[in-house]
Amino acid sequence: MADLPTGTVVFLFTDVEGSTARWERDRPTMAAAVDRHLALLRQAVAAHGGVPFKTVGDAVQAAFPSAPRAVAAALDAQRALLAEDWSAVGGLPVRMALHAGEAAPDGRGDYLAPTLNRLARLLSTGHGGQVLLSQAVQQLARGALPEGAALRDLGEHRLRDLLEPERVFQLLHPELPEAFPPLRSLAGRPHNLPMQPTPFLGREREVAEVTGLLRRGEARLLTLAGPGGVGKTHLALAAAAELLDAFPDGAWFVDLAPLADPALVPTAVATALGLREAGGRPPADAAANHLRDKAALLVLDNWEHLLGAAPFVADLLAACPRLAVLATSRAPLRLRGEREHPVGPLALADPAADAAALAGSEAVALFVERARAVKPGFALDETNAVAVAGIVRRLDGLPLAIELAAARVRVLAPPALLARLDRALPLLTSGPRDAPARQRTLRDAIAWSHGLLSPDERDLFRRLAVFVGGFTLEATEAVADLGGELDALGGLEGLAEDSLLRPAEGPGGEPRFTMLATVREFAREQLEASGEAAVAHGRHAAFFTVLAESAAPELTGPDQGAWLARLEAEHDNLRAALVWAEGHEPESCLRLAGALWRFWYARGHLAEGLRRLEAAVARADGRPADACARALLGAGVLADLQGDLG
């Protein structure tokens, strides 16, 4: 094999659309056709300076040092394939896709890089005979297309990697077919799978195992079980995206982490499905009725603290024969028919291997990818490979711990980073020493990263623990009460760069930030230990009370939609504020509940709203009178809608 290109590499992926049926009809004839098709592809790739580095069945993967060469190879390959007679196998429609990005060979004749994952998803959207280009390739090939070739802009498309949408282009040429159906992207498929901020690396075997079990119907309740920070959510989302074609009625993601009460699980599921309470029907019944005849997938994320709601899942599966549930949890649900799939750390490489071989390790590849996010141009080489391998081994291959460490590469080279880890981790004793080893490793990694923060950053970090389900800059400024040199925006940006926060997007494009559950647990411990918890929770409740009272008059005006969306985004924070205020500031609880009843009415949270209003009225003993009147009015309306006026 010729030397594989490195640096900015342009990749060409191909496969035969509908090949399975052709193999089943006539295996010997199809084998001969595939051999001929592979010969034509390799000839075109070699003619333009490319290297075919991987062949799996009828799928070819090739690498090129430049985009113009890769595009020319794809064009010549399609022209050669179209000139052949494939009538013996009923035609041989070959789809192709090109994408470019930073990549290095892994020492085993292959690459492990997010670029390849993205390209595989791009290829899956195409049709036989079609050649697709990512925007990266379009920009690199601009002005240097083969004679007679042009590009058609197909617009932005969300791919199954759940990252930012990709702008896709189709290669046009007089000798190529031009008309194709719409791309098979996520646009036309029912789902609410959230966009991911970072690429999903590795775990191809596990994704195949999980999708295979659900696709074949071998498991209707599949639980991805493993410690916090091991990557269960990312694996579940990757599998769900791959399964959209197997569940025509959609894949629906339900984040259970913000919930504290198992009784709210049916409401969360109904909300994810877009259902509203009506006529007094409980959310559990509404969800079952909606899903009764549907081939759908429910992804229930972060289940471990809500095991009391497990019977709801059992009832749902019994009532909905075409429904499947993919759950993530630190512990199994222990329901009949449940199949548990343990999720372990990422694969580690032999520490004695050279840099090229280490690059093929999933754990090392994750470190390199996350390091590049904070230090563009970071690359694995002979000067740092051993240290990087030592870092990921020291962190037991746990993805979240690796991300936290990689975020420090912008100020610490890998050898220095490894030395600090070796000194710090054995000395961290704040966590329970009888916890499982991997759980201790993750906790120690979070504590180590926390220890590198400035005092002002540590103040901000622990005070953010009062938020549930995310928060905005405005909320941070009101609740964190930063008195030092650090401003809220700079603090949030710094914590996000350190992987202690995840950036997100709220209604109207407003920036939001979230904490992973394991990170929030640590922050909450720090808040309790600081003695500031009561003050922070009080500020949190005060901020969301003012927000709800500001929203209340707007819920009957022209901006109703925007305010409903804002309150929906903050629903978990509003719930948390109500729970805290009920036990500590009954009058604030009454004000907050009274301000929210129209939101609960509009969004269909009738049972929950009535329960919270009645509790608030009972606790506050009728004071203040105006808030009590609003709460009683709301309770009456919600009770009437449920047919409960007793």
C-alpha positions as CSV (number, residue, x, y, z in Angstrom):
1,M,0.0,0.0,0.0
2,A,1.2,3.5,-0.8
3,D,1.9,5.9,2.0
4,L,-1.4,7.3,3.4
5,P,-1.8,11.0,3.3
6,T,-1.8,13.0,6.6
7,G,-2.7,16.5,7.7
8,T,-5.8,17.8,5.7
9,V,-7.0,14.6,4.1
10,V,-9.8,14.3,1.5
11,F,-11.8,11.0,1.9
12,L,-13.9,9.3,-0.7
13,F,-16.4,6.7,0.5
14,T,-18.5,4.5,-1.8
15,D,-21.0,1.7,-1.5
16,V,-23.6,-0.2,-3.6
17,E,-27.2,0.8,-2.8
18,G,-29.5,-2.1,-2.2
19,S,-26.6,-4.7,-2.4
20,T,-28.2,-7.1,0.2
21,A,-31.1,-8.0,-2.1
22,R,-28.7,-8.6,-5.0
23,W,-26.5,-10.9,-3.0
24,E,-29.5,-12.9,-1.9
25,R,-30.8,-13.3,-5.5
26,D,-27.6,-14.6,-7.0
27,R,-24.4,-14.7,-4.9
28,P,-21.9,-16.0,-7.6
29,T,-23.0,-13.4,-10.2
30,M,-23.0,-10.6,-7.6
31,A,-19.5,-11.6,-6.4
32,A,-18.2,-11.3,-9.9
33,A,-20.0,-7.9,-10.4
34,V,-18.6,-6.6,-7.1
35,D,-15.0,-7.7,-8.0
36,R,-15.3,-5.8,-11.3
37,H,-16.7,-2.8,-9.6
38,L,-13.9,-2.8,-7.1
39,A,-11.3,-3.0,-9.9
40,L,-12.8,0.0,-11.6
41,L,-12.9,2.0,-8.4
42,R,-9.3,1.2,-7.5
43,Q,-8.2,2.1,-11.0
44,A,-9.9,5.5,-10.8
45,V,-8.5,6.2,-7.3
46,A,-5.0,5.3,-8.2
47,A,-5.1,7.3,-11.4
48,H,-5.6,10.5,-9.3
49,G,-3.1,9.9,-6.6
50,G,-5.5,8.4,-4.0
51,V,-5.0,5.4,-1.8
52,P,-7.8,2.9,-1.2
53,F,-7.1,2.0,2.5
54,K,-10.2,0.0,3.4
55,T,-12.7,-2.3,1.6
56,V,-15.6,-3.8,3.5
57,G,-17.8,-6.0,1.2
58,D,-18.7,-3.7,-1.6
59,A,-17.8,-0.5,0.2
60,V,-14.5,1.3,-0.6
61,Q,-12.8,4.0,1.5
62,A,-10.0,6.0,-0.1
63,A,-7.8,8.9,1.0
64,F,-6.4,11.8,-1.2
65,P,-3.9,14.6,-0.5
66,S,-6.1,17.1,-2.4
67,A,-9.8,17.8,-3.1
68,P,-9.5,18.3,-6.9
69,R,-7.9,14.9,-7.2
70,A,-10.6,13.3,-5.1
71,V,-13.4,14.9,-7.1
72,A,-11.8,13.9,-10.4
73,A,-11.5,10.3,-9.1
74,A,-15.1,10.1,-8.1
75,L,-16.2,11.5,-11.4
76,D,-14.1,9.0,-13.4
77,A,-15.2,6.1,-11.2
78,Q,-18.9,6.9,-11.8
79,R,-18.3,7.3,-15.5
80,A,-16.5,3.9,-15.7
81,L,-19.3,2.2,-13.6
82,L,-22.0,3.7,-15.8
83,A,-20.3,2.4,-18.9
84,E,-20.4,-1.2,-17.7
85,D,-23.3,-3.6,-18.3
86,W,-24.6,-4.7,-14.9
87,S,-27.9,-6.2,-16.1
88,A,-26.9,-9.6,-14.8
89,V,-27.4,-8.3,-11.2
90,G,-30.3,-5.9,-12.0
91,G,-28.0,-2.9,-12.1
92,L,-25.3,-1.7,-9.7
93,P,-26.1,1.7,-8.3
94,V,-23.0,3.1,-6.5
95,R,-23.3,6.1,-4.3
96,M,-20.3,8.2,-3.4
97,A,-19.5,11.0,-0.9
98,L,-16.5,13.1,-0.2
99,H,-15.4,15.0,3.0
100,A,-12.2,16.5,4.3
101,G,-10.6,17.1,7.6
102,E,-7.5,16.8,9.8
103,A,-6.5,13.1,10.1
104,A,-3.5,10.9,10.5
105,P,-3.0,7.1,9.8
106,D,-3.4,4.9,12.9
107,G,-0.4,2.7,12.1
108,R,-2.6,-0.2,10.9
109,G,-3.5,1.1,7.5
110,D,-6.6,2.9,8.7
111,Y,-7.7,6.2,10.1
112,L,-9.7,7.0,13.3
113,A,-11.0,10.6,13.1
114,P,-14.4,12.4,13.3
115,T,-14.1,13.2,9.6
116,L,-14.7,9.6,8.7
117,N,-17.8,9.3,11.0
118,R,-19.2,12.4,9.4
119,L,-18.5,11.1,5.9
120,A,-20.2,7.8,6.6
121,R,-23.3,9.6,7.7
122,L,-23.2,11.8,4.6
123,L,-22.9,8.8,2.3
124,S,-26.0,7.2,3.9
125,T,-28.1,10.1,2.8
126,G,-27.3,9.6,-0.9
127,H,-28.7,7.5,-3.8
128,G,-27.1,5.1,-6.2
129,G,-25.3,7.0,-9.0
130,Q,-25.1,10.2,-6.9
131,V,-21.8,11.9,-5.8
132,L,-22.1,14.1,-2.7
133,L,-19.6,16.7,-1.4
134,S,-19.4,18.3,2.0
135,Q,-18.9,22.0,2.2
136,A,-15.3,21.4,3.3
137,V,-14.6,19.6,0.0
138,Q,-16.5,22.2,-2.0
139,Q,-14.4,25.0,-0.7
140,L,-11.1,23.1,-1.2
141,A,-12.1,22.1,-4.8
142,R,-13.5,25.6,-5.7
143,G,-12.1,26.7,-9.1
144,A,-10.4,23.3,-9.8
145,L,-13.3,21.0,-10.8
146,P,-12.8,18.6,-13.7
147,E,-13.7,19.9,-17.1
148,G,-17.5,20.0,-17.6
149,A,-18.2,19.4,-13.9
150,A,-20.3,21.7,-11.7
151,L,-21.8,21.6,-8.2
152,R,-25.4,21.9,-7.1
153,D,-26.1,23.3,-3.7
154,L,-28.6,20.9,-1.9
155,G,-28.8,23.0,1.2
156,E,-28.2,22.2,4.8
157,H,-29.0,18.8,6.2
158,R,-28.9,17.3,9.7
159,L,-27.0,14.0,9.5
160,R,-27.2,11.0,11.8
161,D,-24.2,12.1,13.8
162,L,-26.5,14.7,15.3
163,L,-23.9,17.5,14.9
164,E,-24.4,20.9,13.3
165,P,-26.2,20.6,9.9
166,E,-23.9,20.0,6.9
167,R,-24.2,22.0,3.7
168,V,-24.3,19.3,0.9
169,F,-23.4,19.6,-2.7
170,Q,-24.0,17.3,-5.7
171,L,-21.5,16.7,-8.4
172,L,-22.9,17.4,-11.8
173,H,-21.6,16.4,-15.2
174,P,-23.2,15.7,-18.6
175,E,-22.3,12.0,-18.3
176,L,-23.8,11.6,-14.8
177,P,-27.5,11.2,-13.9
178,E,-28.8,14.5,-12.4
179,A,-32.2,13.8,-10.9
180,F,-32.5,12.1,-7.6
181,P,-35.0,11.9,-4.8
182,P,-34.4,14.1,-1.7
183,L,-31.5,13.2,0.5
184,R,-32.2,10.7,3.3
185,S,-31.2,13.1,6.0
186,L,-33.0,13.6,9.3
187,A,-35.2,16.4,7.9
188,G,-38.1,14.2,6.9
189,R,-38.0,11.8,9.9
190,P,-40.0,12.3,13.1
191,H,-37.7,12.7,16.1
192,N,-36.6,15.1,18.8
193,L,-33.0,13.8,19.1
194,P,-30.9,16.8,20.4
195,M,-28.0,18.2,18.5
196,Q,-24.7,17.2,20.0
197,P,-21.9,19.6,20.6
198,T,-19.1,17.1,20.0
199,P,-18.5,14.2,17.6
200,F,-19.2,10.6,18.6
201,L,-15.9,8.7,18.3
202,G,-15.4,5.0,18.3
203,R,-17.8,2.4,19.8
204,E,-18.8,1.2,16.3
205,R,-19.1,-2.4,17.5
206,E,-21.3,-1.3,20.4
207,V,-23.5,0.8,18.2
208,A,-23.9,-2.2,15.9
209,E,-24.8,-4.5,18.8
210,V,-27.4,-2.1,20.3
211,T,-29.0,-1.2,16.9
212,G,-29.0,-4.9,15.9
213,L,-30.9,-6.0,19.1
214,L,-33.6,-3.4,18.7
215,R,-33.8,-3.6,14.9
216,R,-34.3,-7.4,15.0
217,G,-36.8,-7.1,17.9
218,E,-34.6,-9.2,20.2
219,A,-35.0,-6.6,22.9
220,R,-37.9,-4.3,23.5
221,L,-36.5,-2.9,26.7
222,L,-32.7,-2.4,26.4
223,T,-30.8,-0.8,29.2
224,L,-27.4,0.7,28.7
225,A,-25.9,0.3,32.1
226,G,-22.6,1.7,33.4
227,P,-21.0,4.3,35.7
228,G,-21.4,8.0,35.3
229,G,-19.3,9.6,32.6
230,V,-18.8,6.4,30.6
231,G,-20.7,7.7,27.6
232,K,-24.1,6.0,27.9
233,T,-26.1,9.0,26.6
234,H,-23.9,9.5,23.6
235,L,-24.1,5.8,22.7
236,A,-27.9,5.8,23.1
237,L,-28.3,8.9,20.8
238,A,-25.9,7.4,18.2
239,A,-27.9,4.2,18.2
240,A,-31.3,6.0,18.1
241,A,-30.1,8.1,15.1
242,E,-29.2,4.9,13.2
243,L,-32.5,3.3,14.0
244,L,-34.8,6.0,12.6
245,D,-35.5,3.9,9.5
246,A,-36.5,0.9,11.7
247,F,-39.0,3.0,13.7
248,P,-41.1,5.0,11.1
249,D,-43.1,6.7,13.9
250,G,-40.0,8.3,15.3
251,A,-37.4,8.2,18.0
252,W,-38.2,10.3,21.1
253,F,-35.5,11.4,23.6
254,V,-36.6,12.0,27.2
255,D,-34.0,13.6,29.6
256,L,-34.8,12.4,33.1
257,A,-31.8,13.9,34.8
258,P,-33.6,17.1,35.9
259,L,-36.5,15.2,37.5
260,A,-36.6,14.4,41.2
261,D,-40.0,12.8,41.5
262,P,-40.8,9.5,39.8
263,A,-44.4,10.6,39.4
264,L,-43.2,13.1,36.8
265,V,-41.8,10.5,34.4
266,P,-45.1,10.0,32.5
267,T,-45.4,13.8,32.1
268,A,-41.9,14.0,30.8
269,V,-42.6,11.3,28.2
270,A,-45.9,12.9,27.2
271,T,-44.2,16.2,26.8
272,A,-41.5,14.7,24.6
273,L,-44.2,13.2,22.4
274,G,-45.9,16.6,22.0
275,L,-49.0,15.6,24.0
276,R,-51.1,17.8,26.3
277,E,-53.3,16.7,29.2
278,A,-56.9,17.0,28.3
279,G,-60.2,16.0,29.9
280,G,-58.5,14.7,33.0
281,R,-56.7,11.9,31.2
282,P,-53.4,11.1,33.1
283,P,-50.2,11.6,31.1
284,A,-49.5,7.8,31.4
285,D,-52.7,7.0,29.7
286,A,-52.2,9.7,27.1
287,A,-48.8,8.4,26.2
288,A,-50.0,4.8,26.0
289,N,-52.9,5.8,23.8
290,H,-50.7,7.8,21.5
291,L,-48.1,5.0,21.1
292,R,-50.5,2.1,21.0
293,D,-50.2,1.3,17.3
294,K,-46.9,3.1,16.6
295,A,-43.5,1.7,15.7
296,A,-41.6,4.1,17.8
297,L,-38.4,4.2,20.0
298,L,-38.3,5.9,23.4
299,V,-34.9,6.9,24.7
300,L,-35.1,7.3,28.5
301,D,-31.9,8.9,29.6
302,N,-30.5,9.0,33.2
303,W,-33.0,6.6,34.8
304,E,-31.2,5.5,37.9
305,H,-32.7,7.9,40.4
306,L,-36.3,7.3,39.2
307,L,-36.6,3.5,39.5
308,G,-39.9,3.9,41.3
309,A,-41.4,4.8,37.9
310,A,-40.3,1.5,36.3
311,P,-43.9,0.0,36.3
312,F,-44.9,2.8,34.0
313,V,-42.4,1.6,31.4
314,A,-43.7,-2.0,31.9
315,D,-47.3,-0.8,31.4
316,L,-46.3,1.2,28.3
317,L,-44.6,-1.8,26.7
318,A,-47.5,-4.0,27.4
319,A,-50.0,-1.6,25.9
320,C,-47.9,-0.7,22.8
321,P,-46.7,-3.9,21.0
322,R,-44.6,-2.0,18.4
323,L,-42.8,0.3,20.9
324,A,-39.2,-0.2,22.0
325,V,-37.4,1.5,24.9
326,L,-33.7,2.3,25.1
327,A,-32.8,3.4,28.6
328,T,-29.5,4.6,30.1
329,S,-28.9,4.0,33.8
330,R,-26.3,3.3,36.4
331,A,-28.5,0.4,37.5
332,P,-30.9,-1.8,35.6
333,L,-34.7,-1.2,35.8
334,R,-35.2,-4.9,36.8
335,L,-38.3,-5.4,34.7
336,R,-39.4,-8.6,33.0
337,G,-38.0,-8.8,29.5
338,E,-35.3,-6.2,30.2
339,R,-32.0,-6.8,28.4
340,E,-29.0,-5.2,30.0
341,H,-26.1,-4.0,27.8
342,P,-23.1,-3.0,30.0
343,V,-21.2,0.1,28.8
344,G,-17.5,0.1,29.7
345,P,-14.7,2.6,29.1
346,L,-13.1,3.3,25.8
347,A,-10.6,0.8,24.4
348,L,-7.0,1.5,25.5
349,A,-3.9,1.0,23.4
350,D,-0.7,-0.8,24.3
351,P,1.4,1.8,26.1
352,A,4.5,0.4,24.3
353,A,3.1,1.1,20.8
354,D,4.4,3.9,18.6
355,A,2.5,7.1,17.9
356,A,0.9,5.8,14.8
357,A,-0.5,2.8,16.5
358,L,-1.6,4.8,19.6
359,A,-3.7,7.0,17.2
360,G,-5.9,4.0,16.6
361,S,-7.0,3.8,20.2
362,E,-10.5,5.1,20.8
363,A,-9.5,6.7,24.1
364,V,-6.4,8.4,22.5
365,A,-8.5,9.6,19.5
366,L,-11.0,11.2,21.9
367,F,-8.3,13.0,23.8
368,V,-6.8,14.3,20.5
369,E,-10.1,15.5,19.2
370,R,-11.1,17.3,22.4
371,A,-7.6,18.8,22.7
372,R,-7.9,20.2,19.1
373,A,-11.1,21.9,20.2
374,V,-9.2,24.1,22.7
375,K,-5.8,24.1,20.9
376,P,-6.2,24.0,17.1
377,G,-3.3,22.2,15.4
378,F,-2.7,19.8,18.3
379,A,-1.5,16.6,16.9
380,L,-0.3,13.3,18.2
381,D,3.4,12.8,17.6
382,E,6.5,11.0,19.0
383,T,7.0,13.8,21.6
384,N,3.6,13.5,23.2
385,A,2.1,10.1,22.2
386,V,3.4,8.2,25.3
387,A,2.1,10.9,27.6
388,V,-1.3,10.9,26.0
389,A,-1.5,7.1,26.2
390,G,-0.5,7.4,29.9
391,I,-3.2,10.1,30.5
392,V,-6.1,8.1,29.1
393,R,-4.9,4.9,30.9
394,R,-4.6,6.8,34.1
395,L,-8.2,7.9,33.6
396,D,-9.4,4.3,32.9
397,G,-10.6,5.3,29.5
398,L,-13.6,7.1,30.9
399,P,-14.8,9.6,28.2
400,L,-15.8,12.4,30.6
401,A,-12.6,12.2,32.5
402,I,-10.6,12.3,29.3
403,E,-12.5,15.3,28.1
404,L,-11.8,17.2,31.3
405,A,-8.1,16.4,31.0
406,A,-7.9,17.3,27.3
407,A,-9.4,20.7,28.0
408,R,-6.2,21.5,29.9
409,V,-3.9,21.1,26.9
410,R,-4.2,24.7,26.0
411,V,-2.0,25.5,29.0
412,L,-0.3,22.2,29.8
413,A,1.6,19.9,27.3
414,P,0.7,16.2,27.7
415,P,3.8,15.2,29.6
416,A,3.2,18.0,32.1
417,L,-0.5,17.1,32.3
418,L,0.4,13.5,33.0
419,A,2.8,14.5,35.7
420,R,0.1,16.6,37.4
421,L,-2.4,13.8,37.2
422,D,0.0,11.3,38.7
423,R,0.6,13.7,41.6
424,A,-2.9,14.9,42.1
425,L,-5.2,11.9,41.7
426,P,-3.8,9.7,44.5
427,L,-4.1,12.6,46.9
428,L,-7.8,13.4,46.2
429,T,-9.8,12.0,49.1
430,S,-13.0,13.9,49.1
431,G,-15.0,11.1,47.5
432,P,-16.2,7.9,49.1
433,R,-13.2,5.4,49.1
434,D,-15.5,2.4,49.0
435,A,-17.0,3.5,45.7
436,P,-16.3,1.4,42.6
437,A,-12.8,2.1,41.1
438,R,-14.1,3.7,37.9
439,Q,-16.5,5.9,39.9
440,R,-13.6,7.1,42.0
441,T,-11.5,7.8,38.9
442,L,-14.2,10.0,37.4
443,R,-14.9,11.8,40.6
444,D,-11.2,12.4,41.2
445,A,-10.8,13.7,37.6
446,I,-13.6,16.2,38.2
447,A,-12.1,17.2,41.5
448,W,-8.7,17.6,39.9
449,S,-10.1,19.8,37.1
450,H,-12.1,21.8,39.8
451,G,-8.8,22.3,41.7
452,L,-7.2,24.0,38.8
453,L,-9.9,26.7,38.7
454,S,-9.3,30.1,40.2
455,P,-11.1,31.0,43.4
456,D,-13.7,33.1,41.6
457,E,-14.3,30.2,39.1
458,R,-14.8,27.8,41.9
459,D,-17.4,30.1,43.5
460,L,-19.3,30.3,40.2
461,F,-19.0,26.5,39.6
462,R,-20.5,25.4,42.9
463,R,-23.3,28.1,42.8
464,L,-24.4,26.8,39.4
465,A,-25.4,23.5,41.0
466,V,-28.7,25.0,42.0
467,F,-29.8,25.1,38.4
468,V,-31.7,22.1,36.9
469,G,-31.9,21.5,33.2
470,G,-29.7,24.3,32.1
471,F,-29.5,28.1,32.6
472,T,-28.9,31.4,30.8
473,L,-26.4,34.2,31.3
474,E,-29.1,36.3,32.8
475,A,-30.0,33.7,35.4
476,T,-26.3,33.2,36.2
477,E,-25.8,36.9,36.8
478,A,-28.7,36.9,39.2
479,V,-28.0,33.7,41.1
480,A,-24.2,33.4,41.2
481,D,-23.6,36.9,42.8
482,L,-20.0,37.1,41.7
483,G,-18.2,39.8,43.7
484,G,-14.6,39.3,42.4
485,E,-12.9,40.2,39.2
486,L,-14.7,37.4,37.2
487,D,-17.8,38.4,35.3
488,A,-20.5,35.9,34.6
489,L,-19.9,35.6,30.8
490,G,-16.2,35.1,31.2
491,G,-16.7,32.6,33.9
492,L,-19.2,30.6,31.9
493,E,-17.0,30.6,28.8
494,G,-14.0,29.4,30.9
495,L,-16.0,26.6,32.5
496,A,-17.2,25.5,29.1
497,E,-13.6,25.5,27.8
498,D,-12.7,23.3,30.7
499,S,-15.5,20.9,29.8
500,L,-17.3,21.5,33.1
501,L,-20.2,23.1,31.2
502,R,-21.8,22.3,27.9
503,P,-23.0,25.1,25.7
504,A,-26.5,24.8,24.3
505,E,-29.1,26.9,22.6
506,G,-32.4,28.0,24.0
507,P,-35.6,29.6,22.6
508,G,-34.8,32.3,20.1
509,G,-31.2,31.2,19.9
510,E,-30.4,32.5,23.4
511,P,-27.3,30.8,24.7
512,R,-27.7,28.3,27.5
513,F,-25.4,26.1,29.5
514,T,-25.8,22.7,31.0
515,M,-23.9,20.5,33.4
516,L,-23.6,16.8,33.0
517,A,-25.3,14.9,35.9
518,T,-22.0,13.6,37.3
519,V,-20.4,17.1,37.2
520,R,-23.5,18.7,38.8
521,E,-23.4,16.1,41.6
522,F,-19.8,17.2,42.4
523,A,-20.8,20.9,42.2
524,R,-23.7,20.3,44.6
525,E,-21.4,18.6,47.1
526,Q,-19.1,21.7,46.9
527,L,-22.1,24.0,47.4
528,E,-23.3,22.1,50.5
529,A,-19.8,22.1,52.0
530,S,-19.4,25.8,51.5
531,G,-22.4,26.8,53.6
532,E,-23.8,28.8,50.7
533,A,-26.6,26.4,49.7
534,A,-29.5,28.2,51.3
535,V,-28.5,31.6,50.0
536,A,-27.9,30.2,46.4
537,H,-31.3,28.4,46.4
538,G,-33.0,31.6,47.7
539,R,-31.6,33.6,44.9
540,H,-32.5,30.9,42.4
541,A,-36.1,30.9,43.7
542,A,-36.3,34.7,43.6
543,F,-35.1,34.9,40.1
544,F,-37.5,32.4,38.7
545,T,-40.4,33.9,40.7
546,V,-39.7,37.2,39.0
547,L,-39.5,35.5,35.7
548,A,-42.8,33.8,36.1
549,E,-44.5,36.9,37.3
550,S,-43.1,38.9,34.3
551,A,-44.4,36.1,32.0
552,A,-47.9,35.8,33.5
553,P,-49.5,38.9,31.8
554,E,-47.7,38.1,28.5
555,L,-49.4,34.7,28.3
556,T,-52.6,36.3,27.1
557,G,-50.9,38.7,24.7
558,P,-49.3,38.7,21.2
559,D,-46.0,37.4,22.6
560,Q,-47.5,34.4,24.2
561,G,-45.6,31.9,22.0
562,A,-42.2,33.3,22.9
563,W,-43.0,33.4,26.6
564,L,-44.4,29.9,26.7
565,A,-41.2,28.7,25.0
566,R,-39.1,30.4,27.5
567,L,-41.0,29.0,30.5
568,E,-40.9,25.5,28.9
569,A,-37.1,25.8,28.6
570,E,-37.0,26.7,32.3
571,H,-39.7,24.2,33.5
572,D,-37.2,22.1,35.5
573,N,-35.8,25.2,37.2
574,L,-39.3,26.4,38.0
575,R,-40.1,23.0,39.5
576,A,-36.9,23.1,41.6
577,A,-37.7,26.6,42.8
578,L,-41.2,25.6,43.8
579,V,-39.9,22.6,45.7
580,W,-37.3,24.7,47.6
581,A,-39.7,27.6,48.3
582,E,-42.4,25.2,49.6
583,G,-40.1,24.2,52.4
584,H,-38.4,27.5,53.0
585,E,-40.4,30.4,51.7
586,P,-44.1,29.5,51.5
587,E,-45.1,33.0,50.4
588,S,-42.6,32.9,47.5
589,C,-43.9,29.5,46.6
590,L,-47.5,30.8,46.4
591,R,-46.4,33.8,44.2
592,L,-44.6,31.5,41.9
593,A,-47.3,28.9,41.6
594,G,-50.0,31.5,41.1
595,A,-47.9,33.1,38.3
596,L,-47.5,29.8,36.5
597,W,-51.0,28.5,36.2
598,R,-51.7,29.8,32.7
599,F,-48.4,28.2,31.6
600,W,-49.5,24.8,33.0
601,Y,-52.9,25.3,31.4
602,A,-51.4,26.2,27.9
603,R,-48.9,23.4,28.0
604,G,-51.3,20.8,29.3
605,H,-49.5,20.1,32.6
606,L,-52.9,20.0,34.4
607,A,-52.4,17.4,37.1
608,E,-49.0,18.7,38.1
609,G,-50.1,22.3,38.1
610,L,-53.2,21.6,40.2
611,R,-51.1,19.6,42.7
612,R,-48.5,22.3,43.1
613,L,-51.1,25.1,43.4
614,E,-53.0,23.2,46.1
615,A,-49.8,22.6,48.0
616,A,-48.7,26.2,47.7
617,V,-52.1,27.5,49.0
618,A,-52.0,25.1,51.9
619,R,-48.5,26.1,53.0
620,A,-48.8,29.8,52.7
621,D,-51.9,30.2,54.9
622,G,-53.5,32.6,52.5
623,R,-50.8,35.2,52.4
624,P,-50.2,37.4,50.5
625,A,-53.9,37.8,49.5
626,D,-53.4,38.7,45.9
627,A,-51.1,35.8,45.2
628,C,-53.5,33.5,47.0
629,A,-56.3,34.7,44.8
630,R,-54.4,34.0,41.7
631,A,-53.4,30.6,42.9
632,L,-57.0,29.7,43.8
633,L,-58.2,30.9,40.4
634,G,-55.7,28.8,38.7
635,A,-56.5,25.8,40.8
636,G,-60.2,26.2,40.0
637,V,-59.5,26.4,36.2
638,L,-57.2,23.4,36.2
639,A,-59.6,21.3,38.3
640,D,-62.5,22.2,36.0
641,L,-60.5,21.1,33.0
642,Q,-59.8,17.8,34.7
643,G,-63.4,17.3,35.8
644,D,-62.3,17.5,39.4
645,L,-64.4,20.0,41.3
646,G,-65.0,18.0,44.4
